[in-house]
Amino acid sequence: MLYYYIPDNHHARNRTVAGGGANALDGVECEVRHLHMNQPLPPGADARCRRVLPANLDRSYILCVPSKLKADPEPVPLVLAFHGGGENADASVFQSRTQWEVSGLNNEFIVAYPNGCGTNTRLPGQATRLVCDSTGFNLSWNAEGGDPRGVAELCGIDDHAFVEQVIADIQTRYPLKQDKIFAVGHSKGGAFSYSLACDLSTTFAAIGVTAATLSDASCQPSNAVSIFHVHNLRDPVIPFAGGGVDPDFQWPPVTPGLELWARVNGCTLSIDGHDFGDDVCAKANCPAGLQVELCLVDATGDTTVDPVSAHRYLTYDEAFRLRNYNKKKNVYKNVRDAFAERYLE
């Protein structure tokens, strides 16, 4: 598969999304970057993909860099944050909910928010094409699920290669700590983070997931990768025990995926013996430098506004925050800061 970049002096479509806009954060500069990918139709892809899959895909991601790192380009960590299915990485959507650049500013690391792929329309009778930026509908990721779901999996989009090219693009501009590259994601973005850990285990040091499960049935990692998993016991979309609200698609349960990673990492994981009512997170007994950790919350969210509110990132984050109060500092720790504390501080 071939790739090429739009040269820096031709980034006419790049726009600043922080530094002066509605989601501006003093001390951080964000921009939209574009990559072109050659994406042939893979063998066995859904026949409908022939109508929507172009030979070349225009992929995009939001890059957020603390201004200090631009002035003093020393090797730094990188966090790639993946939106859920049906969302996008835009500043008004996933970026504003997670705000990874806040931790990036405090702990001096770079954040990238890639966009998945969807279609340009959801209306019958209209010409349909694949769109891999924030203008598309129902953007999703190819998490290489055993039961394909979403246009990225049905059409065999090589999202793993896209992520590698995002990292390569960033490295042309900023030096990165190769042992400090992380993936975090919510819902389908979390399942995709698991899949990245499976197939690119030599790239990622750790992943953080919320509202997700390991759906990659062929997961065979060659290296250990630390896992930080947060799940809401009331999540109806991707239930902790497996299943879901869609009768035609059932997610696998969370525990087997965690057990797989415990074996890969050489850890002893005891979930059944842990009192999550007393301590929200259960940590496996792992070799030095590795972790497998499960945190469980129990929250319904505001079902009067959204019947699946218990699946939403903000419900997860608020429930986790309320269970993690630091009396000495008089602060509540959210999911983002908990991950940063473990791997980036």
Backbone torsions as a table, in degrees:
resi	resn	phi	psi	omega
1	MET	NA	135.9	-174.6
2	LEU	-108.3	148.1	179.9
3	TYR	-135.5	152.1	168.1
4	TYR	-146.8	155.6	-176.1
5	TYR	-106.9	150.9	168.8
6	ILE	-77.2	122.6	-178.2
7	PRO	-57.1	151.1	-176.4
8	ASP	-54.8	-36.1	-177.2
9	ASN	-79.9	3.6	176.6
10	HIS	-118.5	20.3	-178.7
11	HIS	-83.0	55.5	-178.0
12	ALA	-64.4	-26.2	-177.3
13	ARG	-86.7	-11.3	178.5
14	ASN	-65.5	142.3	178.8
15	ARG	-138.8	150.0	178.0
16	THR	-78.2	129.8	178.9
17	VAL	-114.8	0.6	173.2
18	ALA	-148.3	154.9	-178.8
19	GLY	113.2	-16.7	177.5
20	GLY	-164.6	-3.8	-176.8
21	GLY	-94.1	-168.6	-175.8
22	ALA	-64.3	-31.1	-179.2
23	ASN	-106.2	29.4	-176.9
24	ALA	-65.9	145.0	175.3
25	LEU	-131.8	116.4	-178.9
26	ASP	-57.7	131.4	177.4
27	GLY	94.8	-0.5	179.4
28	VAL	-129.7	135.9	177.0
29	GLU	-115.6	126.1	-179.8
30	CYS	-118.9	145.9	176.7
31	GLU	-146.5	155.0	173.7
32	VAL	-90.2	129.1	177.9
33	ARG	-117.9	148.8	-176.6
34	HIS	-121.3	139.3	173.7
35	LEU	-126.0	145.5	174.3
36	HIS	-103.8	136.0	178.8
37	MET	-126.3	138.5	169.6
38	ASN	-86.4	118.1	-173.0
39	GLN	-128.0	86.8	175.9
40	PRO	-69.8	157.1	177.4
41	LEU	-69.6	118.0	-178.2
42	PRO	-72.8	155.3	177.6
43	PRO	-58.5	137.6	176.6
44	GLY	83.4	1.5	179.3
45	ALA	-68.2	153.6	178.9
46	ASP	-53.9	135.7	-176.9
47	ALA	-59.7	-28.4	179.8
48	ARG	-64.3	-20.7	-178.0
49	CYS	-67.7	-23.7	179.4
50	ARG	-62.3	-24.4	-179.5
51	ARG	-84.6	-18.5	-172.7
52	VAL	-119.7	-16.2	-171.0
53	LEU	-92.9	109.9	176.1
54	PRO	-78.9	165.3	178.9
55	ALA	-68.1	-32.1	-179.0
56	ASN	-122.3	132.2	178.6
57	LEU	-107.6	138.3	172.6
58	ASP	-97.1	105.6	-178.9
59	ARG	-98.8	154.7	-178.2
60	SER	-142.3	157.4	173.1
61	TYR	-154.2	155.7	176.0
62	ILE	-97.2	127.7	-179.7
63	LEU	-110.4	123.9	-179.3
64	CYS	-120.6	119.5	-175.1
65	VAL	-126.6	125.2	172.5
66	PRO	-56.2	134.7	-177.1
67	SER	-55.9	-33.8	179.5
68	LYS	-60.2	-35.8	-178.7
69	LEU	-72.4	-26.4	175.9
70	LYS	-70.6	-36.2	-179.1
71	ALA	-79.7	-28.0	-177.3
72	ASP	-131.9	78.6	-171.3
73	PRO	-75.9	75.1	173.5
74	GLU	-93.1	156.2	178.2
75	PRO	-56.6	131.9	-176.3
76	VAL	-135.8	162.1	174.6
77	PRO	-70.8	163.9	177.6
78	LEU	-133.2	133.3	173.5
79	VAL	-116.9	124.6	173.2
80	LEU	-102.9	122.4	-175.2
81	ALA	-110.9	123.8	-172.5
82	PHE	-110.9	124.4	180.0
83	HIS	-69.4	165.7	178.1
84	GLY	-81.9	172.1	178.0
85	GLY	-64.2	137.1	-179.3
86	GLY	85.6	-5.8	178.6
87	GLU	-106.9	-170.4	170.4
88	ASN	-148.3	176.8	-174.4
89	ALA	-87.1	2.7	-172.7
90	ASP	-53.1	154.4	-179.8
91	ALA	-58.6	-27.8	-179.0
92	SER	-87.6	-4.6	-176.5
93	VAL	-118.3	-104.9	-172.0
94	PHE	-66.2	-39.4	-178.5
95	GLN	-60.8	-42.4	-177.5
96	SER	-70.0	-26.8	-179.5
97	ARG	-77.2	-38.5	-175.0
98	THR	-96.4	-37.0	176.9
99	GLN	50.8	52.2	179.5
100	TRP	-63.7	-24.2	-179.7
101	GLU	-67.7	-18.7	174.1
102	VAL	-63.6	-48.8	175.9
103	SER	-67.3	-34.7	178.1
104	GLY	-60.7	-39.0	177.9
105	LEU	-69.0	-43.6	-177.3
106	ASN	-69.6	-35.6	-173.9
107	ASN	-112.7	6.8	174.1
108	GLU	59.3	67.3	171.4
109	PHE	-142.5	162.1	-178.8
110	ILE	-93.1	145.6	178.9
111	VAL	-123.4	137.8	173.7
112	ALA	-127.2	135.1	177.4
113	TYR	-114.6	93.3	179.1
114	PRO	-75.4	155.9	174.4
115	ASN	-102.3	137.3	173.4
116	GLY	-79.4	-167.0	-178.5
117	CYS	-116.1	144.6	175.3
118	GLY	-147.8	-149.4	177.9
119	THR	-122.1	162.4	-177.0
120	ASN	-81.1	-10.2	-178.6
121	THR	-151.6	154.4	172.6
122	ARG	-118.8	12.9	-176.7
123	LEU	-96.3	131.0	178.6
124	PRO	-66.1	144.6	177.5
125	GLY	89.5	-14.6	178.2
126	GLN	-90.3	149.8	177.1
127	ALA	-62.9	131.5	-175.5
128	THR	-113.2	138.4	174.1
129	ARG	-140.8	162.4	180.0
130	LEU	-78.8	135.6	178.4
131	VAL	-129.6	128.4	-176.3
132	CYS	-120.3	45.4	173.6
133	ASP	-146.3	-171.8	-171.2
134	SER	-71.1	-5.6	178.9
135	THR	-86.0	-8.5	-175.6
136	GLY	-83.5	162.0	176.1
137	PHE	-99.3	146.0	174.4
138	ASN	51.0	48.2	176.8
139	LEU	-61.6	142.4	-178.4
140	SER	-149.0	-177.8	-177.2
141	TRP	-126.6	152.1	173.5
142	ASN	-89.9	91.3	178.2
143	ALA	-87.5	10.3	178.5
144	GLU	54.4	43.1	179.5
145	GLY	-65.7	146.8	178.9
146	GLY	-60.8	-31.1	175.6
147	ASP	-116.0	98.8	-172.7
148	PRO	-56.5	137.2	178.6
149	ARG	-146.0	129.7	-178.8
150	GLY	94.5	154.6	-173.5
151	VAL	-62.2	-33.5	-178.1
152	ALA	-64.4	-39.5	179.2
153	GLU	-79.9	-40.6	-179.3
154	LEU	-62.8	-34.4	-177.8
155	CYS	-98.4	1.8	176.7
156	GLY	64.1	38.0	178.7
157	ILE	-62.8	132.3	-177.9
158	ASP	-84.6	74.4	-179.0
159	ASP	-70.0	-28.1	177.2
160	HIS	-62.7	-44.0	178.6
161	ALA	-65.9	-36.5	176.7
162	PHE	-59.9	-44.6	179.0
163	VAL	-62.3	-40.7	177.0
164	GLU	-60.4	-37.9	-179.7
165	GLN	-74.3	-30.7	173.0
166	VAL	-61.2	-47.2	179.2
167	ILE	-61.5	-43.6	179.9
168	ALA	-63.2	-39.6	179.1
169	ASP	-62.8	-42.9	179.2
170	ILE	-64.8	-39.4	-178.4
171	GLN	-67.1	-21.0	175.7
172	THR	-71.8	-14.2	-175.8
173	ARG	-116.0	-32.0	-176.4
174	TYR	-138.2	137.6	176.6
175	PRO	-71.9	136.7	-178.7
176	LEU	-116.6	149.0	170.3
177	LYS	-79.2	112.2	-173.2
178	GLN	-65.6	-22.8	178.5
179	ASP	-94.4	9.8	-178.2
180	LYS	-132.1	51.7	175.2
181	ILE	-112.6	128.9	-171.3
182	PHE	-130.6	152.5	173.8
183	ALA	-121.5	133.7	175.5
184	VAL	-132.8	148.2	-178.8
185	GLY	-164.9	157.8	178.7
186	HIS	-115.7	138.4	176.5
187	SER	57.7	-122.6	-179.4
188	LYS	-62.8	-28.6	174.3
189	GLY	-66.9	-30.8	175.1
190	GLY	-72.6	-41.3	175.8
191	ALA	-61.9	-37.3	177.7
192	PHE	-67.5	-37.3	176.3
193	SER	-61.4	-40.2	174.7
194	TYR	-60.2	-44.2	-178.9
195	SER	-64.6	-37.1	175.7
196	LEU	-63.1	-41.1	178.2
197	ALA	-63.2	-34.8	179.0
198	CYS	-67.2	-48.4	-170.8
199	ASP	-95.2	-22.9	-179.8
200	LEU	-122.7	46.4	-174.9
201	SER	-67.4	-19.3	176.0
202	THR	-81.7	-9.9	-179.7
203	THR	-94.3	-41.4	-171.3
204	PHE	-101.6	131.6	178.6
205	ALA	-81.6	-33.2	-178.6
206	ALA	-160.7	156.9	172.7
207	ILE	-127.5	151.6	174.3
208	GLY	-125.2	128.7	-176.5
209	VAL	-131.3	146.2	170.2
210	THR	-129.5	142.4	175.4
211	ALA	55.0	44.3	-175.6
212	ALA	-142.7	176.5	176.4
213	THR	-154.5	162.3	176.8
214	LEU	-77.7	109.8	-179.0
215	SER	-105.9	-6.5	179.6
216	ASP	-76.8	98.1	-174.7
217	ALA	-68.0	-18.3	-178.0
218	SER	-101.6	21.2	-175.5
219	CYS	-59.8	116.7	177.7
220	GLN	-139.1	74.0	-177.4
221	PRO	-66.8	145.9	178.5
222	SER	-96.6	-13.9	-179.2
223	ASN	-134.0	159.0	175.2
224	ALA	-73.0	143.4	175.9
225	VAL	-138.9	127.6	179.1
226	SER	-70.4	147.0	-175.2
227	ILE	-125.1	130.3	172.6
228	PHE	-124.5	108.6	-171.4
229	HIS	-120.2	125.5	176.4
230	VAL	-116.9	129.3	-178.1
231	HIS	-137.5	142.1	176.3
232	ASN	-94.9	122.3	-177.6
233	LEU	-64.7	-16.4	179.2
234	ARG	-99.5	7.2	-178.5
235	ASP	-65.0	117.0	-178.9
236	PRO	-88.5	-17.7	-175.0
237	VAL	-82.6	-49.8	174.0
238	ILE	-124.8	81.9	-176.0
239	PRO	-64.9	149.0	-179.8
240	PHE	-58.9	-37.1	-178.8
241	ALA	-88.7	3.6	-179.5
242	GLY	95.1	164.2	-179.4
243	GLY	107.7	-136.6	179.6
244	GLY	140.8	175.7	-175.4
245	VAL	-81.3	-17.7	179.6
246	ASP	-89.8	113.1	-177.3
247	PRO	-65.9	-19.8	-179.3
248	ASP	-90.5	-4.8	179.7
249	PHE	-145.3	123.0	-178.2
250	GLN	-120.1	124.8	179.2
251	TRP	-76.6	145.2	174.4
252	PRO	-70.2	155.3	178.7
253	PRO	-66.6	161.6	-175.6
254	VAL	-76.1	-41.4	-170.4
255	THR	-56.5	-45.0	-179.9
256	PRO	-58.1	-36.3	178.2
257	GLY	-65.8	-41.3	177.7
258	LEU	-66.0	-38.6	178.6
259	GLU	-66.2	-37.3	176.1
260	LEU	-60.0	-46.8	-178.3
261	TRP	-70.4	-29.5	174.6
262	ALA	-63.1	-41.7	178.3
263	ARG	-65.7	-44.5	-179.8
264	VAL	-61.1	-40.3	-176.9
265	ASN	-84.8	-2.2	-179.2
266	GLY	71.2	32.9	-176.1
267	CYS	-104.3	160.2	170.3
268	THR	-111.0	114.6	-176.0
269	LEU	-110.0	123.5	179.0
270	SER	-121.4	97.8	-179.8
271	ILE	-88.6	-44.6	-175.2
272	ASP	-61.3	-31.4	-177.3
273	GLY	-87.5	3.8	-176.6
274	HIS	-98.2	137.2	177.8
275	ASP	-93.1	95.2	-178.2
276	PHE	-70.9	-17.8	174.8
277	GLY	-70.2	-26.3	179.4
278	ASP	-91.8	-42.5	-179.1
279	ASP	-133.4	116.0	-172.0
280	VAL	-61.3	-23.4	-175.2
281	CYS	-120.1	136.4	174.7
282	ALA	-109.9	121.0	-180.0
283	LYS	-102.2	134.0	176.1
284	ALA	-75.1	156.7	174.1
285	ASN	-84.8	105.8	-171.4
286	CYS	-121.9	160.1	171.6
287	PRO	-60.3	159.1	-178.7
288	ALA	-55.7	135.1	177.5
289	GLY	89.8	-3.9	-179.2
290	LEU	-124.1	151.9	178.1
291	GLN	-144.6	146.4	162.8
292	VAL	-132.7	119.0	-172.1
293	GLU	-137.3	133.7	177.3
294	LEU	-118.5	128.2	176.3
295	CYS	-120.1	128.3	-178.0
296	LEU	-115.1	133.1	174.1
297	VAL	-120.2	167.9	-176.6
298	ASP	-140.4	94.9	-174.6
299	ALA	-147.7	138.1	-179.8
300	THR	-88.7	-25.1	-173.9
301	GLY	72.8	-168.5	-178.2
302	ASP	-95.1	89.4	-177.2
303	THR	-74.4	-13.4	176.5
304	THR	-69.9	-25.2	179.0
305	VAL	-97.2	-37.2	-174.4
306	ASP	-143.8	115.5	-177.1
307	PRO	-63.3	-22.8	177.3
308	VAL	-111.4	36.4	-179.4
309	SER	-57.9	-30.1	-178.9
310	ALA	-64.9	-14.6	178.6
311	HIS	-91.6	-16.3	-171.2
312	ARG	-73.1	150.4	-177.5
313	TYR	-59.9	-42.0	-176.5
314	LEU	-65.2	-33.2	175.4
315	THR	-66.2	-45.7	176.5
316	TYR	-56.7	-49.7	-173.8
317	ASP	-64.7	-43.3	-179.7
318	GLU	-65.3	-42.7	179.2
319	ALA	-64.7	-41.3	178.1
320	PHE	-65.4	-41.1	-178.6
321	ARG	-62.7	-43.1	-178.7
322	LEU	-66.4	-25.3	179.4
323	ARG	-88.7	-2.5	-176.0
324	ASN	-127.5	75.0	-180.0
325	TYR	-102.2	127.4	178.0
326	ASN	-98.8	107.5	-176.6
327	LYS	-64.6	-38.1	-177.8
328	LYS	-64.9	-42.3	-178.0
329	LYS	-94.1	-8.7	-177.9
330	ASN	53.7	45.8	178.7
331	VAL	-134.8	154.2	173.7
332	TYR	-102.8	137.4	-177.2
333	LYS	-101.3	125.8	177.1
334	ASN	-89.1	179.6	-176.4
335	VAL	-61.5	-45.0	-179.0
336	ARG	-57.4	-48.9	-176.7
337	ASP	-70.4	-29.2	176.1
338	ALA	-66.0	-42.4	177.5
339	PHE	-65.0	-43.7	-179.9
340	ALA	-62.0	-38.6	179.3
341	GLU	-62.3	-37.6	-177.0
342	ARG	-76.1	-34.0	-168.7
343	TYR	-126.1	-12.7	-170.8
344	LEU	-126.1	-14.7	179.5
345	GLU	-76.4	NA	NA
